[in-house]
Amino acid sequence: MAIIMAGALKGPTVYDRILAVNTFGTLSVILIALYGFLDGRPEFLDIAMVYALINFIATIAVTKYIKFSRLGRAADVDEAEDI
């Protein structure tokens, strides 16, 4: 997990960092589900599923934010007037 976090902090691009954080979240979900299974506590499996959904939605949201973060800025308005 330390290698994954190092990749999240020092990734060459922002997309590599997003991928590292997503990998960390997936590994956390697996560990939570495994602990719930081995301990015989099914509520941990529910928590793991909710965490997986939050991880997925957050990854999509951050990726869309990075892709469309320039929309609505003054530079886009000036470019639209030139057309």
Secondary structure, DSSP 8 states (H G I E B T S, - for coil): -HHHHHHHHH-SSHHHHHHHHHHHHHHHHHHHHHHHHHHT-HHHHHHHHHHHHHHHHHHHHHHHHHHTTTTTSHHHHHHHHH-
